């Protein structure tokens, strides 16, 4: 979605939920919705319940996935596990790619969105640094 000009923020939760036709409801849906609305960057983070479940599976996963990061939220910074997925082309400038994604489809970047842009640049720069460390 990022490369298509839709820099999304989201959250993954864990637990029981109900699906009926095109609707779904449950505590994990509410948790994920509330957390995603708090995010002040384009990223996908795990709720506490999801992080606990992932930690049980960690031995089957890469050591750096998901990755713990100090996530900027509208209520202040908070440590969360986030999906270690960098949508940026490694040969191009991250800030330029982030701005391009936010500007696509004739969208503006008002002052109220500038912090999301800056925080997304910082997050993706961190991921690139981690990728380079793992290659070394």
LINRA-V393496 format. One record per run of one state. SS is the DSSP state (A for helix, B for strand, O for the rest). FROM is the first residue (numbers start at 1). TO is the last residue. If there is no record, write none. Layout:
ss;from;to
SS;FROM;TO
SS;FROM;TO
This chain:
ss;from;to
O;1;9
B;10;12
O;13;17
B;18;20
O;21;22
B;23;25
O;26;26
A;27;38
B;39;39
O;40;43
B;44;46
O;47;47
A;48;60
O;61;66
B;67;73
O;74;75
B;76;82
O;83;93
A;94;103
O;104;110
A;111;135
O;136;136
